[in-house]
């Protein structure tokens, strides 16, 4: 940056400087806007709280459907082996009765399980409030999620007056990309990681005599929020890498040098944060590796050798 640019930037900041009273007035105005928008979003979600919670439990419903299909396959295999061993299908054996109760009429020609086979996909509220406060928390967190961009924009508008023009330009460029990556991480957790994580967690006890899968509502909501929000922040990796390169702190060659370390680290972190099965671990580590490669390639494009 030249001396003239520095002087112009300093004049620009000086011209936008406000007194303490003006800062407090602007802060109050922006806080009122944020609270008002959040309240509107909250009451809209609350008006439709039951279908909203139905959508929120979508990952568990998909996991339960996969578990029912897996259980139906197990029962079909058991019955096939039962027949191979010489049993008579019409003999009224315990297994034949169990199979008959597990599949819709028409088996063994049509192996379509009943809805009651395996986990139902419903949440169980174990507390005395019957799920009232969890539904309220769902509406609150969804209102935060939906109004998050507006709140961040208000925060940015408050602090932007103290930044130089090139710093504001960089933030304007990165802000929408960062939001897009965060939402992408949340949706990846909702549609992919959480359903498969729940499926593999419950799979080990599937079909065990006396074992019944019941999903507690509060435990499920904590599981869903933790994984989805964590992935939202994990998806910020390319932005962090490119920003550090633009600031001249990290040479892209260093990213390339530590590529293998990142691969091992992603697998280790995936093993720690996810259930102990390889599929879920890869679903966690895979996006980190892909995002790292994206960040590396973009960092190379924006890198300029220091003078």
Number of C-alpha atoms within 10 A of each C-alpha: 5 7 8 9 10 12 11 14 16 15 13 16 17 12 10 11 13 14 8 9 9 11 14 12 12 15 17 12 12 18 15 12 15 20 13 12 18 23 16 13 20 23 15 13 21 20 12 11 18 12 12 16 19 12 11 17 20 17 24 25 20 19 24 24 20 20 25 22 16 17 20 22 15 14 20 19 12 15 19 13 12 15 13 10 9 8 16 12 14 8 9 12 12 9 15 19 13 13 20 17 14 22 21 15 14 10 14 15 7 10 17 16 23 15 14 11 17 24 22 18 21 16 20 15 16 12 13 7 9 12 16 12 12 17 19 17 15 20 23 18 14 18 21 19 16 15 20 16 14 15 20 14 14 18 15 15 14 14 12 16 17 17 15 16 16 10 11 16 11 12 15 12 10 16 15 12 14 20 17 15 21 21 20 17 22 26 16 20 26 22 14 16 25 26 24 21 26 24 21 19 17 18 16 9 13 18 16 8 7 6 10 13 15 14 20 14 20 18 12 19 18 11 14 23 17 14 21 24 19 16 25 22 15 18 26 22 20 24 21 15 22 24 19 16 23 17 9 14 10 16 19 22 12 10 21 16 10 10 16 12 11 17 16 13 15 20 19 13 13 21 18 11 14 21 16 14 12 14 15 25 22 18 20 26 23 16 17 24 21 14 19 23 17 16 23 22 16 17 25 17 12 12 17 12 6 6 3
